[in-house]
Amino acid sequence: MTVVPPRPATPAGEGGGAPSAAALPPPVRDRLVGALRAGRRPAEAAADAGLPLEALEAAAVGDGVLAVALTGRDPHTREAATVLQRAELLRCVALGMSLAAAARAAGVPDSTLGLWRTEDAPFRTALDGVRALAEASGEAPRSRLSAPAVTRLFLQALREGRPVTAAAAHAGVSPSTVYARRRRDPSFAAWMDAARAEGTRARARTRSARRGTLHRWEGRYRLISRDAADD
């Protein structure tokens, strides 16, 4: 079973563009998805929510679940989850991310990616196509820290307590790329500082939990001789 993880919110100003601006309030978005799942036509669902159809379609650009619902399919099935993961992986590759980093961004395990590449001819063809597209547009073969998905991977790794070098490797970029962007982008520097602070707290919580476990076991051991143990 493949499950699409929720996409982290993009920090304000990161990768600015239409999808973030067109995002709908969660209650409105959920009502639209429910109406579409119930068989309402997109124009009818939009009108019921007090929106023009164009606003619904614009919101679907950055919302895979809403996009699947617009096609008339139920976005909460396992099949739809797989479609969403593949679409996200292909989008990240088209943006210039390495395949490994794109798979991490889309939440696709290595074993699943390998299965898709060897046993799913349409996916393999699509992957070859987006790679060719990225190369033609000058986006490959590097992973760009300016891409929102790469930034999310990097910052999440910092929040988990990883050092900058390890977080950069996780996102498929070099530490020098990270520090270069930090120097020229004050917003990114602030996000990075906040993520590192959260990572420091996460490490402290982990150490505290480990100490608590050790304290619970203190005094519970005793030394015995081998003869006593054999009795």
C-alpha positions, 0 to 999 in steps of 0.5 A: 500500500502506498500512502501520500504524505501530507505536503508541508506548508510552504513558508511564506514567500518561498517559491511564490506563485499561483498555487499558494495564492489560490489555496482555499480555506480547508472547510471550503476545500473539503466541501468541494472535494465532498461534492465532487466525490458525490458526483457533482459537476465541477461547475456545480460544486464551485457554484455551490461553494460561491466560487467561479470555476476558474478559482476551483481549477486554480486551487487544484494546481497546488492540491493533488487531492482536489485535482483528482476529484476534479477528474471524477475519481475518488481521491481517497482510494489507494489507486488515487494515492499512487497516482498522486505520488507518481505525479509529485515525483514526476513534477519534482524531476521536471523541476530539476531534482535528482530522482532520489531527492524527488522520491523522498519529496514524494514519499516514495520508498526506494523499493516502490520506485524500483518496482515502478521503473522495472514493471510499469512501462507507462511510468518509465516512459513518463519518467524518461520524458520529464528527464528529457524535458528537464535537460532541454530546459537546463534544469538537470541534472542538479537539484535546486535548493530554490525549488520548494520541494527541495527546500521542504526536504532540507528544512524538515531534516533540520527540524528532525535534528540533523546537522546541515551537512546531513540535511543537505545530503538528504535534500540532494544538494551540497552544503555550499549551495545551502550557505550560498542561498543563506547569504543571499536570501534573508528569508531562507536564513530565518527559516533555516535558523528556526528549523535548526532551533527546532532540531536542537529542541528535538535532540534535547527531547531525545536525550532526555527520553534516553536518560529517563529510560536509563534512570528507570533501569538503574539499580535493577542489575546485580552481579552473580557468579557463573556457578550461581547462574548455572544453578 
